Amino acid sequence: MPNRLRGEIAACLDGRQWTLVLTLGALAELEAAFALDSLTALAERFSSGRVSARDLIRVIGAGLRGAGNSVSDDQVAAMTTAGGALGFAAIATDLLQVTFGTDDEESAEDPGADCPFA
């Protein structure tokens, strides 16, 4: 079971429950992917609320790899989740919130809670 205090979340992708975490390595991967020079710039980029599908793929892919899963961004792009694009946005939002300390335990939804094979 993921530990939100360690920045881990659960997400249901392709009918399977996965753990995601943005480790320092995963955050560095995102800084490079978005050509940013700091964690502050990374947080500011996502706090605007304007994200592309490619952004979601990169964040979710980095989170999966940070948790030790061997998954490429191309594999993430082919995955499905409940709620479609909004479901992917919810996963990325939850991951970023728990990573950057804006997680509200009581109001946070668990994107992996309804996974049929969890």
C-alpha positions, 0 to 999 in steps of 0.5 A: 500500500502506498505511503502518502507521507513518503510521496507515494500514491496509488493509481489504477491504469489498465485495470491494474493498481500501480504505485507512483512516486516522484523521487529526486531522480524522477523530478530531475527527469521532469526538469530536463523534459520541460527544460526547467532549472529548478523545482520551483519552476517545475511546481510553478509550471503545474500550478497554472492548471494548464497542462497538455496530454504530453505533460500528463504522460511525462508526469505519470511516467516519471512517477511510475519509474520513480516507484521502480516500474520499468515503463516508458512514456510510450507505454503510459500513452497507450494506457487507459484509466477510469475517467479518460483524460480527466482520470489521467489529470486526477492522477497527475494532480494527486501525485504533484500535490503529495510531492510538493506538500499541498496534499490535504489527506481528508479531501484527497481522492485516491485514484487507485481506490476503484481499481478492479484488480487491486 
